[in-house]
Amino acid sequence: MTDGPFAILGLGLIGGSLARDLAADGATVWGFDLNAQTVREAQREAIISRAIDAEFSALHEAETVVLAVPVDVAPHLLEQALPHVQRARLITDVGSTKRRIMQRAAALGLASIFVGSHPMAGDHRAGWAASRRGLFAGARVDLCRTNETGSAAWSRAQTLWQSVGAETTERDATTHDADMAFASHLPHLLSLALAGTLSSRAFARRHLGPAGKEMTRIAASSAEMWAAIFEDNSVPVIDALETCLAQLGALRGAIERHDRKAIVEAFAAANSWTERTS
């Protein structure tokens, strides 16, 4: 995919990695980031050919605009960009939740060219320094339509992500957010709770075994980004937490009763689920 220009607003892990892949494919990539040093580094590495300033006037020439910012920032950024996206054929985002940004796009009159994107290619590391080529190779990207998304914008979104090696799947925004509460947001909360538990007992991470290190790895993720996700998706996230607490309560009861049979059955159910759904 070598047409463009592509305007990427936010040059962190996801936005920066997308910029690198597009630039490597010969596309014209412009970039914006609140961190001026990040923009300078992206230009020095010849990843972006033009820096977009905070006035966003350069956006009037962009055909594809990607909002690669936290979910609580994206709606405001979209509003700021609105006066300058007359030529855009596709506007998309990369957030972990989809309902709010898509509702905002519709309210701003951008529904026909907006597609919600969620690349399942995160990392506990963040920022331009963590970005890299090939991040999306083999990754799933969920795509969500508004009620008015045009076929051209939809096709362009599919081509964008497929051109960097991703596999695209169409999802309903509400179902997507409910599923992500279990599939992504709950694991981050469990990692956070485990890290907090170990910290409260003064355990150093270096003393953990492989399982403990892996389970606490994502607790090092961006606090601001994840706080915004939990807030934006609070109802499904609470549902996921309540469901998990019920499981933990059942395990606690089995241990308290010395009920080995119940514990073995819990492992058997987990093993069966793992084998059946892998």
N, C-alpha and C positions, 0 to 999 in steps of 0.2 A: 504494500500500500504506500505509494510514493506521492500521492497528491496532497494538497494542503492549501494554505498553511494550517498547522495544528497549534492551537494555543492551550498550553497546559498551565492551569492556575494552581500552583502548589507543587513544589519540587522535592517532596519528601520521598519516602520509600516507594510508594506506588506511582506518584506522578513522575518522579525522577527516573524510575525504571522504565516507565512507558516512554518517556522522552528519549532515553538511551536507545531503546529498541527501534523507535521510529526513525531517529537520526541515522542509525546504522543501516536502515533500509533506504536511505536517501531522501527521506521526507524533510520538508521545511518545518522546523519546530521553533516556536516562540515560548517563552516562559515567564512566569511571575511567581515571586515568593516574597513573603514579608522579610525574610532574611536576605539582605543585600549581598552578603558574602556568598550565599548559596547561588544566587544568580550569577555572580562573577565567576564562580567555579564552573558552573554549567557552560558559560560562554568560553572560558579558558580551555575547557575540554572539547569545545566545538560541538556540544550537544544541542544547545539552542543558538540560533543565529540572531535572535532579537530579544531584548529584554522588554517586557511589558510593564509600564509604570502603573502606579496606583490609580491613575485616572482612567485606565483601560481603553483609551482612545484607539490603540492599535488593534483592538479586537474587531473593528469594523471590517478588516480585511480577512479575518480568519474564517475558514469554512467548518472547522471542527473545534469546539471548545470543551475542555475537560476540567471539571471541578475536582481537584485532587486535594481536598482539605477536610478537616473533621466535620462530622455530620451537623454540628451546631453552627458551623461557620458557613457551610455551603449555601443555605437559603439566603443569607445576607450578601454573600459574594455574587450570587445569581442576580439579585436585585441591583447591585452596583454595576454589573456588566450589562444589564438590560438595554440601556440606550445605545450600546455599541455592537450589538450582535445581529444587525439586520441581514448580513450576508451569510450567517451561519446556517449550515445544512444539518448540523447535528450538535446538540449540547448534551453532555452526559456527565455523570459524577462517578465516584468510586466508593461511596460510603457503605458501611455495613448495615444501614437501615435505609429503606426506600420510600416509605409512605410520605414522610414530611417533605422531602425535597421534591417529590413528584407533585404533591399538592401545591407547593409553592410555584413550581414551573407552570402549572395550569393557571394559577391565579394571576401570574404575570403575562399570560397570553403566549407562552412558549410551548404549550403542550404538543403541538404538531411536530416540533423538531427535537423534543426531549425524549431521551431513553435513560432510565435508571440502570446503572451498572454496578455490580459488586464482584470484583475479582477476588477469588478465594486464594490469595497468594500473600498473606500477611507474614509478619515476622515480629519478634519482640523488639528488634532494633528499629530505629526510626531515623528520618532525615536523609539528606542528600548523600551522606557518607555511606548509608546502608543500601542505597539504590544500586541496581546492577542489571546488566543485560541478561535476558533469559529468565527473569523472574516469573513470567507468565507461561512459560513453556509447559504444556500439559495441564495447566491449571483450569479450573472451571470458573467461568464468569457468568453470573446470573444477570439476565437482562429483563427489565420490566417496562412495559408500555404504559403510557397514559391512555386515557380514553380516545385521544385524538392523534396519537403518534402516527406519522405518515410512513408509508412503505419505504420511501427513500431514506428517511432518517434511520428506520429500523435496520435496513440493509447496510447502511453505513456503519452503524454500531457493531453489527455482527462482523463486518469486514475488518474494522479497526482491531477488535480483540483477536480475531482469528489470524490476522497478519503478524501478531506477536506470539503466536503459538498456543493461544488459549482455546478452550472448547466452550462454546456459548450455549446457554440453556435459557429458555423463556420461563419466567416466573411471574405469578401474581404478586404485587407488592405486599399486600397484607399477609398472604401465606408465607412469603419470603421472610418477613420480619418475625413472624411467629416461629418459623423453623430455626432461624438464626439464634433465637433466644436459647434454644436447646443445643444447637450444633456448634455454636461459636461463643456466645456471650456467657453461658453457664460455665464452660471450661475455664474461661478467664477468671470468673468469679471464684471458682473452686481453687485455682492456682493462687489467687490473691489471698483467700482464706487460709490455705495451707501455709503460705509464706508468713502470714501474720501469726499463725499458731506457733510455728517454729521459732519465729523471732521472739514471741512472748516467753518462750522457754530458753532463750539464749542459745539456740542451735545455730552454728555457722553453716552456711550452704556447702562449704567445701567438705564438711563432714558427712554429707548425705551420700547415699548410694545412688546408682544410676536412675532408679525410678524416682527418687525424691528430687534429683536435679532436673530431670525431664519435666516432672509435674510442676515445678516452681519456675521453670524457664520463662514462661509467658507472663509471670508476675512482674517481670521487668519491663513490660510494655508501657507505652505512653499513658500516664495518669490522666492527662487532660482529654486525650482522644477517647479513652474508654469511659470516663465519667460521662462524657457527652452521649456516648452510645447507650449506656445504661439508662440515662435520663430519657432519651428519645424513645427507647423501646421498653419503658418501665413495666407496662402491664404484662406483655409476654415474658419478660425476664423474671418478674415475681412469680408467675405461673411455673416457670422452669425451676426456680429456687424452691418453691413449695413442694414440687414433685420430688426433687432431690432430697429435701429434708425428710420427707416421708421414708425414702429409701434408707437414709442414714439412721433414722429413728428405729427402723426395723432391724438394721444390723446391730445397733447398740443394744437393743433388747435381746437379740440372739446371743451376743457376747455376754451380757449380764446374766443370762440364764444358763450359760455354758451349753448352749444348744448347737452342738457341732453339726447336726443334721441340717438345720436351717442355714448355717453358714456355707456348707457344702452345696446346698441347693441354690444359694445365691450365686456362688461361683459357677455352677453348672449352667444356670440361666444366662449369666454374663458370657461364658465361653460359647454357648450356643448362639447368642446374638452376634458375637464377634465373627464367628465362622459363617453364619448365615448372611450377614450383611456386608462383609468385607468386599 
